[in-house]
Amino acid sequence: MSYFKIQQIGKVRIEEDSCFIELSKHYSPGLRHLQFFNYIFVLWWISMRDTSKDRSQVLAHPPNLDVEVETGVFACRSPARPNPIGLTKVKVLKIEGNKIFIDRIDAIDGTPVLDIKPYLPGDSVPIDEIKLPEWFDHLKDKK
Ligand SMILES: C[S@@+](CC[C@H](N)C(=O)[O-])C[C@H]1O[C@@H](n2cnc3c(N)ncnc32)[C@H](O)[C@@H]1O
């Protein structure tokens, strides 16, 4: 087994009427030209699920389904996984200093942010080309 070093570059901040990523000052220069993009991928640490029990999970039950399915952890977005890495595509609203204001994110306040990458045209796939298992049928209309 190999181990790799990952460092936190900032954190998610959820306030009453705004949501933003607060980058550590050291990494602020890394935001240069990000204002030319309007969607980004945020990679974050699912910090409250960083436990030996959650990390040992290889099967999971995707939540909010009409049917009960036990699926492989790599076939779902379970927060309990060997490496608790969260990935969310978000819309950038504005950038002020070391803060990237975004429309929403499914991470809680204070969640460590690991990386940010611009969303590019090659990242999207037309909906009718996406193959999904039947228990995710309800996601087909989701943008
Ligand atoms: C199912 S995970 C999926 C995350 C990401 N969209 C992905 O696909 O990798 C999202 C859920 O993780 C939970 N969550 C958010 N931030 C968390 C944190 N820091 N630690 C543990 N759980 C968290 C919330 O309940 C949220 O609804």
The ligand as a Tripos MOL2 file, in Angstrom:
@<TRIPOS>MOLECULE
LIG
   27    29     1     0     0
SMALL
NO_CHARGES

@<TRIPOS>ATOM
      1 C1        -22.9340   11.8730   -0.2430 C.3       1 LIG1
      2 S1        -21.5700   12.9870   -0.0060 S.3       1 LIG1
      3 C2        -21.1420   13.3260   -1.7000 C.3       1 LIG1
      4 C3        -20.1380   14.4220   -1.8200 C.3       1 LIG1
      5 C4        -19.7400   14.7920   -3.2330 C.3       1 LIG1
      6 N1        -20.7900   15.4560   -3.9820 N.3       1 LIG1
      7 C5        -19.2400   13.6070   -4.0080 C.2       1 LIG1
      8 O1        -19.9530   13.1220   -4.8710 O.co2     1 LIG1
      9 O2        -18.1140   13.1860   -3.7590 O.co2     1 LIG1
     10 C6        -22.4030   14.4640    0.4300 C.3       1 LIG1
     11 C7        -22.9080   14.4110    1.8680 C.3       1 LIG1
     12 O3        -21.7910   14.3810    2.7470 O.3       1 LIG1
     13 C8        -22.1320   15.0020    3.9610 C.3       1 LIG1
     14 N2        -21.0320   15.9100    4.3290 N.ar      1 LIG1
     15 C9        -20.7880   17.1430    3.8760 C.ar      1 LIG1
     16 N3        -19.6520   17.6300    4.4100 N.ar      1 LIG1
     17 C10       -19.1830   16.6680    5.2360 C.ar      1 LIG1
     18 C11       -18.0420   16.5630    6.0730 C.ar      1 LIG1
     19 N4        -17.1440   17.5310    6.1820 N.pl3     1 LIG1
     20 N5        -17.8800   15.4210    6.7680 N.ar      1 LIG1
     21 C12       -18.7870   14.4220    6.6860 C.ar      1 LIG1
     22 N6        -19.8910   14.4540    5.9180 N.ar      1 LIG1
     23 C13       -20.0750   15.5740    5.1890 C.ar      1 LIG1
     24 C14       -23.4430   15.7530    3.7560 C.3       1 LIG1
     25 O4        -24.4430   15.0300    4.3950 O.3       1 LIG1
     26 C15       -23.6580   15.6670    2.2580 C.3       1 LIG1
     27 O5        -25.0040   15.5840    1.9220 O.3       1 LIG1
@<TRIPOS>BOND
     1     1     2 1
     2     2     3 1
     3     2    10 1
     4     3     4 1
     5     4     5 1
     6     5     6 1
     7     5     7 1
     8     7     8 2
     9     7     9 1
    10    10    11 1
    11    11    12 1
    12    11    26 1
    13    12    13 1
    14    13    14 1
    15    13    24 1
    16    14    15 ar
    17    14    23 ar
    18    15    16 ar
    19    16    17 ar
    20    17    18 ar
    21    17    23 ar
    22    18    19 1
    23    18    20 ar
    24    20    21 ar
    25    21    22 ar
    26    22    23 ar
    27    24    25 1
    28    24    26 1
    29    26    27 1
@<TRIPOS>SUBSTRUCTURE
     1 LIG1         1 GROUP 0 **** ****
